[in-house]
Amino acid sequence: MPEILTERRGLLGLITLNRPKALNALNADMCRTILDALLEWKDDPNIAQVAVMGAGERGLCAGGDIVAIHRDILDRSGASADFWRIEYQLNVMIDEYPKPYIALMDGIVLGGGIGISAHGSHRIVTETSRCGMPEVGIGFFPDVGGTHLLARAPHAAGRLAALTGIKFGAADTISLGLADSYVPRDRLESLLADLETRPVVDVLANYAEIPEPGFLQEEWVQAFEEPSTPAVLLALEQYGTAPARDAQQALKAACPSSVRLVEELMRLAGADLRTDLQREYRAAVNRLDDPDLAEGIRAAVIDKDRNPQWTDAIPSMSHEQRTQRHLAPLPGAELNFALLGKDLEEKSRS
């Protein structure tokens, strides 16, 4: 079976990620197929709007194939850079798409799954949604425009999401600015059917409901306004709620070099998606040379011992130098947007 299914359903172009056993994890071929479909439908007068969903019951997409990244760290085939080059251009295509792009963010939506959904014009979550950017737990950082999105979120909430990697339900995903609307899961099939004949704005007016409250409005979240990780952890000590304890434990477990890199990327991000993705691309490619990425993936999915041994310091290199080397130029290999054509409008500046 194809890993991406594309269908024309009346006015709707429907894209389905079709790797349910792998929780619809993305690879380069899948990203290119989605990009090609969007390019084909962009100027098609018979397609008024596009929707993306995941096959199976577990979720839209769990992200990219991190086992392949680990393999690339060992053999240096360049596969990761090639994947990110296509994936990040797809993120821009979604952000700048001239027609409504509707993401059904049902179930698990993590990492690269956020990249193919949260840049869209209409992002729909359900009661089963569990959304987040968990990359600090494997020695990486929120890419696919994650630093751009979370830098634009309410400050404490954006830092909480970026520095802990915890998952959020429907209400909190909306509060973060990663989604717009809540629709119960059992109404999604009917919603899709209506999208075949009616504009998404009219359809959503009949389906959107108010989700159960999350935790991002709770007082303890403001601990993430503190200027440093130790200060955040100290501030969290005064709160005894389960979400506060979960956030504290996640921050303690996060890769320290990733946390420092995320802080720098978030400081620089937010104004323009293309610029932020070019910076993320540099950081991602350069991160392949940092020992913490290989170690994080090893502990999570290779040996599965869940006990990464982070490298606290690299000889003859300060923490600041270690962070800054991720932003070094890639001569002759910078991210460009050649796959997108020349007639898209940059929306992220607004």
C-alpha atoms as a printed R data frame, in Angstrom:
    type eleno elety resid chain resno       x      y       z
1   ATOM     1    CA   MET     A     1   0.000  0.000   0.000
2   ATOM     2    CA   PRO     A     2   1.206  3.542  -0.712
3   ATOM     3    CA   GLU     A     3   2.461  5.409   2.349
4   ATOM     4    CA   ILE     A     4   0.517  8.501   1.255
5   ATOM     5    CA   LEU     A     5  -2.998  8.329  -0.183
6   ATOM     6    CA   THR     A     6  -4.385 11.255  -2.164
7   ATOM     7    CA   GLU     A     7  -8.019 11.553  -3.140
8   ATOM     8    CA   ARG     A     8 -10.279 14.045  -4.832
9   ATOM     9    CA   ARG     A     9 -13.599 14.218  -3.013
10  ATOM    10    CA   GLY     A    10 -15.702 16.890  -4.607
11  ATOM    11    CA   LEU     A    11 -14.191 20.253  -3.671
12  ATOM    12    CA   LEU     A    12 -11.817 18.569  -1.227
13  ATOM    13    CA   GLY     A    13  -8.337 17.240  -1.824
14  ATOM    14    CA   LEU     A    14  -7.690 14.663   0.911
15  ATOM    15    CA   ILE     A    15  -4.207 13.510   1.960
16  ATOM    16    CA   THR     A    16  -3.950 10.480   4.238
17  ATOM    17    CA   LEU     A    17  -0.725  9.386   5.915
18  ATOM    18    CA   ASN     A    18  -0.870  5.621   5.547
19  ATOM    19    CA   ARG     A    19   1.680  4.031   7.878
20  ATOM    20    CA   PRO     A    20  -0.570  3.205  10.833
21  ATOM    21    CA   LYS     A    21   1.761  0.532  12.269
22  ATOM    22    CA   ALA     A    22   4.514  3.190  12.492
23  ATOM    23    CA   LEU     A    23   2.030  5.786  13.782
24  ATOM    24    CA   ASN     A    24   2.290  7.433  10.367
25  ATOM    25    CA   ALA     A    25   5.915  8.497  10.921
26  ATOM    26    CA   LEU     A    26   7.260 10.596   8.074
27  ATOM    27    CA   ASN     A    27  10.080  9.863   5.666
28  ATOM    28    CA   ALA     A    28  11.465 11.826   2.730
29  ATOM    29    CA   ASP     A    29   9.326 10.072   0.105
30  ATOM    30    CA   MET     A    30   6.156 10.791   2.085
31  ATOM    31    CA   CYS     A    31   7.024 14.465   2.436
32  ATOM    32    CA   ARG     A    32   7.766 14.741  -1.275
33  ATOM    33    CA   THR     A    33   4.475 13.049  -2.183
34  ATOM    34    CA   ILE     A    34   2.516 15.457   0.029
35  ATOM    35    CA   LEU     A    35   4.407 18.417  -1.430
36  ATOM    36    CA   ASP     A    36   3.728 17.255  -4.988
37  ATOM    37    CA   ALA     A    37   0.008 16.852  -4.253
38  ATOM    38    CA   LEU     A    38  -0.190 20.354  -2.790
39  ATOM    39    CA   LEU     A    39   1.614 21.796  -5.814
40  ATOM    40    CA   GLU     A    40  -0.759 19.955  -8.159
41  ATOM    41    CA   TRP     A    41  -3.876 21.147  -6.337
42  ATOM    42    CA   LYS     A    42  -2.685 24.708  -5.719
43  ATOM    43    CA   ASP     A    43  -3.875 25.955  -9.097
44  ATOM    44    CA   ASP     A    44  -6.550 23.328  -9.721
45  ATOM    45    CA   PRO     A    45  -9.936 25.098 -10.004
46  ATOM    46    CA   ASN     A    46 -11.752 21.908  -9.009
47  ATOM    47    CA   ILE     A    47 -10.039 21.717  -5.600
48  ATOM    48    CA   ALA     A    48 -11.193 24.422  -3.202
49  ATOM    49    CA   GLN     A    49  -9.532 23.164  -0.018
50  ATOM    50    CA   VAL     A    50  -7.187 20.453   1.234
51  ATOM    51    CA   ALA     A    51  -7.319 18.251   4.341
52  ATOM    52    CA   VAL     A    52  -4.705 15.975   5.901
53  ATOM    53    CA   MET     A    53  -5.386 13.064   8.255
54  ATOM    54    CA   GLY     A    54  -3.714  9.913   9.557
55  ATOM    55    CA   ALA     A    55  -4.726  6.319   8.891
56  ATOM    56    CA   GLY     A    56  -5.577  4.132  11.864
57  ATOM    57    CA   GLU     A    57  -6.887  4.957  15.314
58  ATOM    58    CA   ARG     A    58  -3.704  6.137  17.044
59  ATOM    59    CA   GLY     A    59  -2.999  9.525  15.563
60  ATOM    60    CA   LEU     A    60  -2.094 11.835  12.706
61  ATOM    61    CA   CYS     A    61   1.700 11.451  12.915
62  ATOM    62    CA   ALA     A    62   4.321 10.642  15.566
63  ATOM    63    CA   GLY     A    63   7.066 12.595  13.766
64  ATOM    64    CA   GLY     A    64  10.042 11.547  11.670
65  ATOM    65    CA   ASP     A    65  12.032  8.325  11.597
66  ATOM    66    CA   ILE     A    66  14.642  8.850  14.312
67  ATOM    67    CA   VAL     A    67  16.133  5.390  13.798
68  ATOM    68    CA   ALA     A    68  17.108  6.546  10.307
69  ATOM    69    CA   ILE     A    69  18.744  9.636  11.832
70  ATOM    70    CA   HIS     A    70  20.781  7.420  14.164
71  ATOM    71    CA   ARG     A    71  21.852  5.295  11.197
72  ATOM    72    CA   ASP     A    72  22.889  8.450   9.337
73  ATOM    73    CA   ILE     A    73  24.975  9.636  12.303
74  ATOM    74    CA   LEU     A    74  26.923  6.373  12.051
75  ATOM    75    CA   ASP     A    75  27.346  6.122   8.276
76  ATOM    76    CA   ARG     A    76  27.043  9.799   7.237
77  ATOM    77    CA   SER     A    77  25.100  9.121   4.084
78  ATOM    78    CA   GLY     A    78  23.519 12.579   4.098
79  ATOM    79    CA   ALA     A    79  20.039 11.061   4.335
80  ATOM    80    CA   SER     A    80  18.969 13.208   7.293
81  ATOM    81    CA   ALA     A    81  19.935 16.460   5.596
82  ATOM    82    CA   ASP     A    82  18.078 15.367   2.458
83  ATOM    83    CA   PHE     A    83  14.978 14.497   4.516
84  ATOM    84    CA   TRP     A    84  14.983 17.793   6.407
85  ATOM    85    CA   ARG     A    85  15.516 19.728   3.175
86  ATOM    86    CA   ILE     A    86  12.269 18.326   1.735
87  ATOM    87    CA   GLU     A    87  10.352 18.327   5.022
88  ATOM    88    CA   TYR     A    88  11.098 21.962   5.836
89  ATOM    89    CA   GLN     A    89  10.070 23.083   2.359
90  ATOM    90    CA   LEU     A    90   6.820 21.201   2.881
91  ATOM    91    CA   ASN     A    91   6.304 23.131   6.133
92  ATOM    92    CA   VAL     A    92   6.648 26.400   4.214
93  ATOM    93    CA   MET     A    93   4.281 25.214   1.494
94  ATOM    94    CA   ILE     A    94   1.647 24.498   4.153
95  ATOM    95    CA   ASP     A    95   2.181 27.881   5.828
96  ATOM    96    CA   GLU     A    96   1.904 29.785   2.551
97  ATOM    97    CA   TYR     A    97  -0.739 27.638   0.847
98  ATOM    98    CA   PRO     A    98  -3.235 29.812  -1.033
99  ATOM    99    CA   LYS     A    99  -6.195 27.538  -0.276
100 ATOM   100    CA   PRO     A   100  -7.550 26.386   3.091
101 ATOM   101    CA   TYR     A   101  -5.338 23.651   4.546
102 ATOM   102    CA   ILE     A   102  -7.234 21.655   7.160
103 ATOM   103    CA   ALA     A   103  -5.308 19.410   9.561
104 ATOM   104    CA   LEU     A   104  -7.169 16.762  11.544
105 ATOM   105    CA   MET     A   105  -4.926 16.594  14.615
106 ATOM   106    CA   ASP     A   106  -6.629 13.569  16.141
107 ATOM   107    CA   GLY     A   107  -4.662 11.334  18.529
108 ATOM   108    CA   ILE     A   108  -0.863 11.532  18.641
109 ATOM   109    CA   VAL     A   109   0.635 14.551  16.851
110 ATOM   110    CA   LEU     A   110   4.318 14.980  17.657
111 ATOM   111    CA   GLY     A   111   7.402 16.544  16.100
112 ATOM   112    CA   GLY     A   112   7.075 16.299  12.332
113 ATOM   113    CA   GLY     A   113   3.342 15.746  12.831
114 ATOM   114    CA   ILE     A   114   3.171 19.292  14.200
115 ATOM   115    CA   GLY     A   115   5.066 20.421  11.112
116 ATOM   116    CA   ILE     A   116   2.429 19.093   8.708
117 ATOM   117    CA   SER     A   117  -0.480 20.419  10.779
118 ATOM   118    CA   ALA     A   118   0.238 23.498  12.898
119 ATOM   119    CA   HIS     A   119   1.381 25.611   9.923
120 ATOM   120    CA   GLY     A   120  -2.020 25.121   8.268
121 ATOM   121    CA   SER     A   121  -4.886 27.590   8.106
122 ATOM   122    CA   HIS     A   122  -7.384 25.373   9.989
123 ATOM   123    CA   ARG     A   123  -6.071 23.046  12.711
124 ATOM   124    CA   ILE     A   124  -8.631 20.767  14.379
125 ATOM   125    CA   VAL     A   125  -8.037 18.862  17.631
126 ATOM   126    CA   THR     A   126 -10.228 16.267  19.339
127 ATOM   127    CA   GLU     A   127 -10.631 14.793  22.815
128 ATOM   128    CA   THR     A   128  -7.943 12.220  21.950
129 ATOM   129    CA   SER     A   129  -5.332 14.749  20.768
130 ATOM   130    CA   ARG     A   130  -1.919 14.536  22.401
131 ATOM   131    CA   CYS     A   131   0.279 17.130  20.760
132 ATOM   132    CA   GLY     A   132   3.822 18.257  21.427
133 ATOM   133    CA   MET     A   133   7.437 18.720  20.451
134 ATOM   134    CA   PRO     A   134   9.345 16.103  22.504
135 ATOM   135    CA   GLU     A   135  12.747 16.488  20.867
136 ATOM   136    CA   VAL     A   136  14.687 17.687  23.949
137 ATOM   137    CA   GLY     A   137  14.220 14.173  25.333
138 ATOM   138    CA   ILE     A   138  16.345 12.677  22.557
139 ATOM   139    CA   GLY     A   139  19.046 15.330  22.370
140 ATOM   140    CA   PHE     A   140  17.468 17.320  19.536
141 ATOM   141    CA   PHE     A   141  15.260 20.454  19.430
142 ATOM   142    CA   PRO     A   142  11.776 21.411  18.174
143 ATOM   143    CA   ASP     A   143  12.364 21.695  14.435
144 ATOM   144    CA   VAL     A   144   9.914 21.735  11.455
145 ATOM   145    CA   GLY     A   145   9.282 25.363  12.429
146 ATOM   146    CA   GLY     A   146   8.727 24.398  16.061
147 ATOM   147    CA   THR     A   147  10.953 27.183  17.360
148 ATOM   148    CA   HIS     A   148   9.000 29.627  15.180
149 ATOM   149    CA   LEU     A   149   5.621 28.440  16.458
150 ATOM   150    CA   LEU     A   150   6.565 28.224  20.125
151 ATOM   151    CA   ALA     A   151   8.348 31.585  20.093
152 ATOM   152    CA   ARG     A   152   5.012 33.097  19.018
153 ATOM   153    CA   ALA     A   153   3.054 31.307  21.757
154 ATOM   154    CA   PRO     A   154   2.393 32.953  25.143
155 ATOM   155    CA   HIS     A   155   5.931 33.188  26.531
156 ATOM   156    CA   ALA     A   156   5.771 30.910  29.571
157 ATOM   157    CA   ALA     A   157   3.654 28.324  27.762
158 ATOM   158    CA   GLY     A   158   5.923 28.306  24.715
159 ATOM   159    CA   ARG     A   159   9.014 27.775  26.858
160 ATOM   160    CA   LEU     A   160   7.245 25.041  28.808
161 ATOM   161    CA   ALA     A   161   6.413 23.208  25.587
162 ATOM   162    CA   ALA     A   162   9.870 23.644  24.060
163 ATOM   163    CA   LEU     A   163  11.986 22.840  27.126
164 ATOM   164    CA   THR     A   164  10.036 19.867  28.498
165 ATOM   165    CA   GLY     A   165   8.609 18.148  25.416
166 ATOM   166    CA   ILE     A   166   5.434 17.200  27.295
167 ATOM   167    CA   LYS     A   167   2.214 16.421  25.435
168 ATOM   168    CA   PHE     A   168  -0.842 18.663  25.457
169 ATOM   169    CA   GLY     A   169  -4.548 17.989  25.104
170 ATOM   170    CA   ALA     A   170  -6.995 19.889  22.927
171 ATOM   171    CA   ALA     A   171  -7.504 23.055  24.991
172 ATOM   172    CA   ASP     A   172  -3.799 23.563  25.684
173 ATOM   173    CA   THR     A   173  -2.828 22.897  22.067
174 ATOM   174    CA   ILE     A   174  -5.215 25.688  21.098
175 ATOM   175    CA   SER     A   175  -3.791 27.959  23.836
176 ATOM   176    CA   LEU     A   176  -0.297 27.400  22.427
177 ATOM   177    CA   GLY     A   177  -1.466 28.544  19.006
178 ATOM   178    CA   LEU     A   178  -0.848 25.129  17.454
179 ATOM   179    CA   ALA     A   179  -4.548 24.507  16.759
180 ATOM   180    CA   ASP     A   180  -7.711 26.538  16.255
181 ATOM   181    CA   SER     A   181 -10.790 24.396  16.761
182 ATOM   182    CA   TYR     A   182 -12.070 21.476  18.807
183 ATOM   183    CA   VAL     A   183 -14.339 18.870  17.192
184 ATOM   184    CA   PRO     A   184 -15.249 15.554  18.878
185 ATOM   185    CA   ARG     A   185 -13.608 12.578  17.184
186 ATOM   186    CA   ASP     A   186 -16.914 10.881  16.363
187 ATOM   187    CA   ARG     A   187 -17.907 13.874  14.205
188 ATOM   188    CA   LEU     A   188 -14.785 13.961  12.016
189 ATOM   189    CA   GLU     A   189 -16.144 11.626   9.356
190 ATOM   190    CA   SER     A   190 -19.240 13.769   8.960
191 ATOM   191    CA   LEU     A   191 -17.113 16.918   8.890
192 ATOM   192    CA   LEU     A   192 -14.992 15.488   6.072
193 ATOM   193    CA   ALA     A   193 -18.108 14.636   4.097
194 ATOM   194    CA   ASP     A   194 -19.370 18.211   4.439
195 ATOM   195    CA   LEU     A   195 -15.995 19.566   3.298
196 ATOM   196    CA   GLU     A   196 -16.588 17.891  -0.063
197 ATOM   197    CA   THR     A   197 -19.307 20.407  -0.869
198 ATOM   198    CA   ARG     A   198 -18.959 23.394   1.470
199 ATOM   199    CA   PRO     A   199 -16.199 25.836   2.508
200 ATOM   200    CA   VAL     A   200 -14.367 24.975   5.717
201 ATOM   201    CA   VAL     A   201 -15.406 28.229   7.436
202 ATOM   202    CA   ASP     A   202 -19.076 27.338   7.025
203 ATOM   203    CA   VAL     A   203 -18.536 23.709   7.996
204 ATOM   204    CA   LEU     A   204 -16.589 24.445  11.173
205 ATOM   205    CA   ALA     A   205 -19.307 26.774  12.392
206 ATOM   206    CA   ASN     A   206 -21.547 23.699  12.700
207 ATOM   207    CA   TYR     A   207 -18.993 21.387  14.315
208 ATOM   208    CA   ALA     A   208 -16.667 23.346  16.605
209 ATOM   209    CA   GLU     A   209 -17.234 22.936  20.346
210 ATOM   210    CA   ILE     A   210 -15.485 24.053  23.540
211 ATOM   211    CA   PRO     A   211 -12.970 21.485  24.850
212 ATOM   212    CA   GLU     A   212 -12.425 20.502  28.450
213 ATOM   213    CA   PRO     A   213 -10.007 22.942  30.151
214 ATOM   214    CA   GLY     A   214  -6.309 22.107  30.165
215 ATOM   215    CA   PHE     A   215  -3.586 23.230  32.572
216 ATOM   216    CA   LEU     A   216  -1.836 26.084  30.769
217 ATOM   217    CA   GLN     A   217  -3.953 28.651  32.619
218 ATOM   218    CA   GLU     A   218  -2.749 27.380  36.009
219 ATOM   219    CA   GLU     A   219  -0.462 29.571  38.095
220 ATOM   220    CA   TRP     A   220   2.522 27.200  38.107
221 ATOM   221    CA   VAL     A   221   3.056 27.625  34.353
222 ATOM   222    CA   GLN     A   222   4.435 31.105  35.072
223 ATOM   223    CA   ALA     A   223   7.493 29.440  36.597
224 ATOM   224    CA   PHE     A   224   8.697 29.176  32.991
225 ATOM   225    CA   GLU     A   225   9.080 32.960  32.905
226 ATOM   226    CA   GLU     A   226  12.197 32.503  35.040
227 ATOM   227    CA   PRO     A   227  15.373 33.268  33.050
228 ATOM   228    CA   SER     A   228  17.254 29.989  33.541
229 ATOM   229    CA   THR     A   229  16.576 26.279  33.900
230 ATOM   230    CA   PRO     A   230  17.715 26.159  37.557
231 ATOM   231    CA   ALA     A   231  15.458 29.118  38.331
232 ATOM   232    CA   VAL     A   232  12.486 27.435  36.634
233 ATOM   233    CA   LEU     A   233  13.071 24.222  38.591
234 ATOM   234    CA   LEU     A   234  13.325 26.175  41.848
235 ATOM   235    CA   ALA     A   235  10.112 28.067  41.107
236 ATOM   236    CA   LEU     A   236   8.281 24.821  40.354
237 ATOM   237    CA   GLU     A   237   9.176 23.478  43.800
238 ATOM   238    CA   GLN     A   238   6.409 25.511  45.416
239 ATOM   239    CA   TYR     A   239   3.644 23.811  43.423
240 ATOM   240    CA   GLY     A   240   2.304 20.379  44.265
241 ATOM   241    CA   THR     A   241  -0.022 19.694  41.349
242 ATOM   242    CA   ALA     A   242   0.537 16.674  39.146
243 ATOM   243    CA   PRO     A   243   1.060 18.699  35.943
244 ATOM   244    CA   ALA     A   244   3.657 20.883  37.701
245 ATOM   245    CA   ARG     A   245   5.514 17.816  38.944
246 ATOM   246    CA   ASP     A   246   5.372 16.245  35.477
247 ATOM   247    CA   ALA     A   247   6.837 19.396  33.931
248 ATOM   248    CA   GLN     A   248   9.554 19.536  36.573
249 ATOM   249    CA   GLN     A   249  10.562 15.924  35.971
250 ATOM   250    CA   ALA     A   250  10.522 16.400  32.193
251 ATOM   251    CA   LEU     A   251  12.769 19.448  32.455
252 ATOM   252    CA   LYS     A   252  15.183 17.578  34.719
253 ATOM   253    CA   ALA     A   253  15.324 14.691  32.219
254 ATOM   254    CA   ALA     A   254  15.763 16.904  29.137
255 ATOM   255    CA   CYS     A   255  19.145 16.935  27.437
256 ATOM   256    CA   PRO     A   256  21.022 19.960  28.880
257 ATOM   257    CA   SER     A   257  22.778 20.833  25.624
258 ATOM   258    CA   SER     A   258  19.429 20.648  23.814
259 ATOM   259    CA   VAL     A   259  17.844 22.970  26.368
260 ATOM   260    CA   ARG     A   260  20.598 25.537  25.826
261 ATOM   261    CA   LEU     A   261  20.235 25.248  22.049
262 ATOM   262    CA   VAL     A   262  16.444 25.602  22.259
263 ATOM   263    CA   GLU     A   263  16.775 28.746  24.376
264 ATOM   264    CA   GLU     A   264  18.995 30.319  21.727
265 ATOM   265    CA   LEU     A   265  16.822 29.256  18.797
266 ATOM   266    CA   MET     A   266  13.687 30.517  20.557
267 ATOM   267    CA   ARG     A   267  15.391 33.837  21.290
268 ATOM   268    CA   LEU     A   268  16.067 34.327  17.581
269 ATOM   269    CA   ALA     A   269  12.796 32.961  16.202
270 ATOM   270    CA   GLY     A   270   9.265 34.136  15.607
271 ATOM   271    CA   ALA     A   271   9.340 36.814  12.924
272 ATOM   272    CA   ASP     A   272   9.540 34.805   9.710
273 ATOM   273    CA   LEU     A   273   9.068 31.081   9.123
274 ATOM   274    CA   ARG     A   274  11.437 30.792   6.173
275 ATOM   275    CA   THR     A   275  14.262 32.445   8.087
276 ATOM   276    CA   ASP     A   276  13.577 30.359  11.177
277 ATOM   277    CA   LEU     A   277  13.568 27.135   9.158
278 ATOM   278    CA   GLN     A   278  16.875 28.044   7.533
279 ATOM   279    CA   ARG     A   279  18.302 28.505  11.033
280 ATOM   280    CA   GLU     A   280  16.755 25.219  12.190
281 ATOM   281    CA   TYR     A   281  18.208 23.458   9.155
282 ATOM   282    CA   ARG     A   282  21.706 24.627  10.078
283 ATOM   283    CA   ALA     A   283  21.141 23.520  13.660
284 ATOM   284    CA   ALA     A   284  19.779 20.117  12.639
285 ATOM   285    CA   VAL     A   285  22.642 19.298  10.262
286 ATOM   286    CA   ASN     A   286  25.267 20.541  12.712
287 ATOM   287    CA   ARG     A   287  23.584 18.643  15.550
288 ATOM   288    CA   LEU     A   288  24.506 15.386  13.826
289 ATOM   289    CA   ASP     A   289  28.062 16.063  15.083
290 ATOM   290    CA   ASP     A   290  27.027 16.460  18.717
291 ATOM   291    CA   PRO     A   291  27.306 13.266  20.819
292 ATOM   292    CA   ASP     A   292  24.060 13.942  22.664
293 ATOM   293    CA   LEU     A   293  21.864 13.307  19.619
294 ATOM   294    CA   ALA     A   294  23.220  9.814  18.990
295 ATOM   295    CA   GLU     A   295  23.032  9.046  22.717
296 ATOM   296    CA   GLY     A   296  19.467 10.307  23.041
297 ATOM   297    CA   ILE     A   297  18.215  8.231  20.133
298 ATOM   298    CA   ARG     A   298  20.138  5.194  21.386
299 ATOM   299    CA   ALA     A   299  18.490  5.368  24.792
300 ATOM   300    CA   ALA     A   300  15.017  6.009  23.382
301 ATOM   301    CA   VAL     A   301  14.671  3.614  20.462
302 ATOM   302    CA   ILE     A   302  17.846  1.577  19.856
303 ATOM   303    CA   ASP     A   303  18.652  0.024  23.241
304 ATOM   304    CA   LYS     A   304  15.439  1.403  24.812
305 ATOM   305    CA   ASP     A   305  16.997  1.643  28.263
306 ATOM   306    CA   ARG     A   306  15.550  5.174  28.725
307 ATOM   307    CA   ASN     A   307  18.756  6.147  30.488
308 ATOM   308    CA   PRO     A   308  20.727  8.546  28.279
309 ATOM   309    CA   GLN     A   309  24.174  9.566  29.493
310 ATOM   310    CA   TRP     A   310  24.365 13.169  28.329
311 ATOM   311    CA   THR     A   311  27.738 14.748  27.580
312 ATOM   312    CA   ASP     A   312  27.972 17.628  30.028
313 ATOM   313    CA   ALA     A   313  30.983 19.264  28.431
314 ATOM   314    CA   ILE     A   314  33.080 18.946  25.279
315 ATOM   315    CA   PRO     A   315  36.833 19.488  25.833
316 ATOM   316    CA   SER     A   316  38.126 22.970  24.944
317 ATOM   317    CA   MET     A   317  34.590 24.223  24.256
318 ATOM   318    CA   SER     A   318  32.371 26.324  26.501
319 ATOM   319    CA   HIS     A   319  28.618 25.761  26.695
320 ATOM   320    CA   GLU     A   320  28.125 28.945  24.690
321 ATOM   321    CA   GLN     A   321  30.561 27.816  21.980
322 ATOM   322    CA   ARG     A   322  28.864 24.430  21.818
323 ATOM   323    CA   THR     A   323  25.509 26.101  21.289
324 ATOM   324    CA   GLN     A   324  26.770 28.598  18.725
325 ATOM   325    CA   ARG     A   325  28.480 25.999  16.555
326 ATOM   326    CA   HIS     A   326  25.008 24.690  15.693
327 ATOM   327    CA   LEU     A   327  24.309 27.986  13.923
328 ATOM   328    CA   ALA     A   328  27.412 27.808  11.730
329 ATOM   329    CA   PRO     A   329  26.810 28.192   7.971
330 ATOM   330    CA   LEU     A   330  26.642 25.177   5.679
331 ATOM   331    CA   PRO     A   331  28.692 26.308   2.656
332 ATOM   332    CA   GLY     A   332  27.025 25.179  -0.539
333 ATOM   333    CA   ALA     A   333  24.328 23.313   1.376
334 ATOM   334    CA   GLU     A   334  22.069 25.930   2.969
335 ATOM   335    CA   LEU     A   335  18.330 25.366   2.928
336 ATOM   336    CA   ASN     A   336  16.611 26.994  -0.016
337 ATOM   337    CA   PHE     A   337  13.031 26.745  -1.190
338 ATOM   338    CA   ALA     A   338  13.578 25.685  -4.782
339 ATOM   339    CA   LEU     A   339  10.803 23.058  -4.708
340 ATOM   340    CA   LEU     A   340   8.090 25.622  -3.994
341 ATOM   341    CA   GLY     A   341   8.097 27.783  -7.092
342 ATOM   342    CA   LYS     A   342   8.066 31.570  -7.032
343 ATOM   343    CA   ASP     A   343   4.438 32.594  -6.516
344 ATOM   344    CA   LEU     A   344   3.771 31.810  -2.872
345 ATOM   345    CA   GLU     A   345   3.247 34.613  -0.370
346 ATOM   346    CA   GLU     A   346   5.117 34.626   2.921
347 ATOM   347    CA   LYS     A   347   2.411 34.760   5.623
348 ATOM   348    CA   SER     A   348   4.561 34.339   8.680
349 ATOM   349    CA   ARG     A   349   5.705 37.962   8.713
350 ATOM   350    CA   SER     A   350   2.202 39.096   9.682
